[in-house]
Amino acid sequence: MTPLPAASALDQFFLDARARILDVAATLDRLDRGEGTSAGDPRVEKLRKAVLILLEQSSGRAERIQQIFSLEYNPTWPVPKPRY
């Protein structure tokens, strides 16, 4: 599969990416304005860690961010039963 040229990818995805980043910024603003504190909440720490990865100029950001929000594999998880 041939990657999309950078200029084409930017033309195609810029507005969507801008909207998503604004949405994340608005969420962080709501947390800052909220009563009480979210400091120390692991969910907020995950959001902040993900934002830092976004700022890196390297490939694989999506995978690394997905790992932040994923549970580590647990071999004792029950095996799903097929539906018939």
C-alpha positions in Angstrom: 0.0 0.0 0.0 1.4 3.4 -1.0 1.2 6.1 1.7 -0.8 9.2 0.9 1.5 12.2 0.0 1.8 14.5 3.1 0.2 17.5 1.3 -2.8 15.3 0.3 -3.1 13.9 3.8 -3.0 17.5 5.2 -5.7 18.6 2.8 -7.9 15.7 3.6 -7.5 15.5 7.4 -6.6 18.9 8.7 -10.1 20.2 9.6 -11.0 16.9 11.3 -7.7 16.9 13.3 -8.2 20.5 14.3 -11.7 19.7 15.5 -10.5 16.8 17.6 -7.7 18.7 19.1 -10.1 21.6 20.0 -12.4 19.0 21.6 -9.5 17.6 23.8 -8.6 21.2 24.8 -12.2 21.9 25.8 -12.3 18.8 27.9 -9.1 19.8 29.7 -10.5 23.3 30.2 -13.6 21.8 31.8 -11.5 19.8 34.1 -9.5 22.9 35.2 -12.7 24.9 35.7 -14.5 22.1 37.6 -15.1 22.2 41.3 -12.7 20.0 43.3 -9.6 18.6 41.8 -8.8 16.0 39.2 -5.1 16.1 40.1 -3.8 12.6 40.6 -6.7 11.0 38.7 -5.1 8.4 36.5 -7.5 9.3 33.6 -6.3 12.8 33.6 -2.7 11.7 33.7 -3.3 9.4 30.7 -4.8 12.4 28.8 -1.8 14.5 29.6 0.6 11.7 28.7 -1.2 11.2 25.3 -1.0 14.9 24.5 2.8 14.8 25.1 3.1 11.9 22.6 1.1 14.0 20.1 3.8 16.6 20.2 6.6 14.2 19.3 7.8 14.1 15.8 8.0 10.4 15.3 5.9 7.7 13.8 3.9 5.3 15.8 2.1 7.9 17.9 -1.4 6.3 17.4 -0.1 3.0 18.6 1.6 4.4 21.6 -1.4 6.5 22.6 -3.7 3.4 22.2 -1.4 1.6 24.6 -1.8 4.3 27.2 -5.6 3.7 27.2 -5.5 -0.1 26.9 -5.5 -2.7 29.7 -2.4 -4.8 29.9 -3.1 -8.4 28.8 -4.2 -10.7 31.5 -3.8 -14.4 30.8 -6.6 -15.2 33.3 -9.2 -13.4 31.3 -12.1 -15.7 30.3 -12.1 -16.9 26.7 -15.2 -15.5 24.9 -17.8 -18.1 24.0 -19.0 -18.1 20.4 -22.5 -17.0 19.7 -24.7 -19.3 17.7 
